[in-house]
Amino acid sequence: MANVSATSGTDKVGQWQNIQYFYYAGSQPVLATIKTYNVPDLPLAIFSQTYLQNWTGTSAQDPNYVTSGFPTFKTGSASGVDLGYLAYGGDMSGYTGLNMGSWSFISYFETGTGGGPLVLFDNASNAMVISPMSQFMSASNHVSLTQQQVSYGVLGLVDTIPSGYQVNFLVYFDDRGINQAVREWGAFLQFYYDKVKFNRLKSLTLNYLGYWTDNGAYYYYHTEKGKNYQTSMVDAASYIKNISLPVQYLQYDSWWYPKGHRQGTVTWTPKKDVLPDGFQYLSAHTQLPFGCHNRYWDSQTTYAKYNGGQYNFIQDRSYGLSVPDDQKFWDDLFTITKQWGNFILYEQDWLNWEFDQNVALLSDVSLGRRWLTQMGKGASQYLNIEIQYCMAYSRHILQSLEIDVVTQARVSHDYSPGGRQWNIGITSLFADAVGLAPFKDTFWTTEKQPGSPYGSRTEKFARLNAVIATLSTGPVGPGDGIGYINATLLMKCCDNSGRILQPDRAATAIDDQIKKKAFPNYSGPRGEVYTTYTNVSGLIFGIVLAAELTNEYALTPTSGWTYGQLRSPAVVYSGTDLNKLPVPFSVLNPLNLGPGCTAVDFCLYYTSPVLQLQTGDHIVLLGERDKWTPFSIRRFMDIRFTTSDVIAVINVNAYEAVSIYFQINSGPVERVICDNSQSYKKPSFATISIMGRKCTLQ
């Protein structure tokens, strides 16, 4: 260290102050700073490394190391206070390498190329998140068990760093728990990068029911007997229409384009034996918008100049992959897709393979960011194209902060009938916090589907998959074969137009579930307990989902949601047993969960505030109980009070009848039906008088 100084200034966040450390690494000058904000007074610190000269030979010869460390934190307890940690790691938004435990007894958690945000917490409600804040594709971390420290810096294989290059790392604190810390950390990053939420709100794939053909689906590399994919997909669309299922788009997976010697994409055009007449034919005969899957690029790709193509690709001779480095390539690729029909979704899969098996992406400090931002810019030429990331490392998820057209990401490994990949409560927290809708993947809606490519596999958890998909706020996309769709089950997700009735935010694992993993003696649930909510006119309606519990656990309003979020008094009622009446819900009257909450017979509960009128009457709204989300802002437009009544204003589509349930003065559960089932009119709205027990269509 040569010297230390202090500076201050103002940026889009507010007034800041820096402590600057001027270092020499050998003869190379590096500026390290710690920035904090006093106006507004924010619970964060930003650690920066700035390289003041061109620097070569920086490689640590290992992608899972870092070229330098600032900050570096010691592991272990401080002042005798044991901390827990949650480390996102691996692909699928940190799902495959997810790790939790004691900070004092770390055995391993994934860092380097697959490393992700690190959350530290105590057994009270204090938590902080540590992550990259810039240069997401080259920023990295490394944990040393021998030195008992975690270091943050530049990816370990980077060999040249240009003058002026800066990488930032963010430490964000919150004293309201793990969920709140991660959400506030994500909200700050979204604000910092001006992440546009509108793309997620207008997304067809996030707002409406779809039909998927990816891994786990009936038609994944599998067609109807004696037919090609073109005919099979038209038949599937016809079947969906015949059963009056309001699917609004189709997804076509990797079965349609040619692969090279490493099974990567050679040319992103349909194979003649698969789709003889191309996507134009499918688009015309299905009359549905569609999305398409893509893998990593094979080194044999015909687009590359080194193979006689038109575009700059960087070939990796060791692994046999290639990466595009040409904005015109992405511009032209997305322009071609618009000639296919109503193309709406580009799914970039195998992101981890593309990253790990292209040395250029590991060693070039700026190529990774350029690759993904060029892709995003190409898609953004068209208002209705969005991007889904799949098999993404945490660095890809964070890079999406700079790419507004990326609206969603997979947060679990591939679906397999009967498998366990619905447990997305922790990875959903990460994705949702940075503005991406979590996607749990496709699923079957019926147990047995003879003739599928998965042999004798069956699906016992169809209902659980369906409710998880709905509460995730991501795509809901079944993958059943013709004749096997359970339309009744699927319609619990949405209205009669296929619009998904979602909560306000993704359902996520409660803090106590995470703490139980870190502190075995902590009184949290062993299993999965997720919560979410909907806010209608300032009233909070909660949702609780519990599965695979092996112990007894008492959930309270403060353990399931941020303190003070649920209005008191409140009730809780069953979402699976409609005969059970609502019961009081408070710290003194918790919701008792236990081993009866299994994956097959999961526990689903809803909370509702008790609305007290000046007349002395009290009303509990129970919502649309035949849907997974009984209160959704897509159904409920407003709830307001008069001195003697509660008025609910709801959306009602043409040819739709909506039942709204309620309870008055602790009496029996009643309902009002808003019946627009005989009307061909465009979507309308209805006003419900609870005390009057009537619905008026407008």
Beta strands, then each sheet from edge to edge (+ up, - down):
strand 1: 3-10
strand 2: 15-25
strand 3: 28-39
strand 4: 44-51
strand 5: 55-56
strand 6: 72-74
strand 7: 84-89
strand 8: 99-102
strand 9: 115-121
strand 10: 127-132
strand 11: 139-144
strand 12: 149-154
strand 13: 160-161
strand 14: 166-174
strand 15: 210-211
strand 16: 249-252
strand 17: 290-294
strand 18: 297-298
strand 19: 313-316
strand 20: 321-324
strand 21: 343-348
strand 22: 386-389
strand 23: 406-410
strand 24: 437-439
strand 25: 508-509
strand 26: 528-536
strand 27: 539-547
strand 28: 553-555
strand 29: 570-574
strand 30: 583-585
strand 31: 591-593
strand 32: 603-612
strand 33: 618-623
strand 34: 636-641
strand 35: 646-652
strand 36: 656-664
strand 37: 669-676
strand 38: 684-689
strand 39: 694-697
sheet 1: 1+ 2- 3+ 4- 14+ 10- 9+ 7- 8+
sheet 2: 5+ 13-
sheet 3: 6+ 12- 11+
sheet 4: 15+ 16+ 17+ 21+ 22+ 23+ 24+
sheet 5: 18+ 20- 19+
sheet 6: 25+ 26- 27+ 32- 29+ 30-
sheet 7: 25+ 26- 27+ 32- 33+ 36- 37+
sheet 8: 28+ 31-
sheet 9: 34+ 35- 38+ 39-
end
